[in-house]
Amino acid sequence: MTAKTGEKAQKTGGFHCAHRSEEVHVTQGDKIPSCPNGHREFEIGPAGTKPA
């Protein structure tokens, strides 16, 4: 599943940058920020794990 910067998080968890290994933790209902490297597309998975 993917998400983009500016969308509201559907659930709390780790959002992994689709381009790098960076992760941001987002709480359900909050807007998803850009990754620290400025990328805007994320893979969604539990905090601390990379989605399969």
Secondary structure, 3 states (H helix, E strand, C coil): CEEECCCECCCCEEEEECCCCCEEEECCCCECCCCCCCCCEEEEECCCCCCC
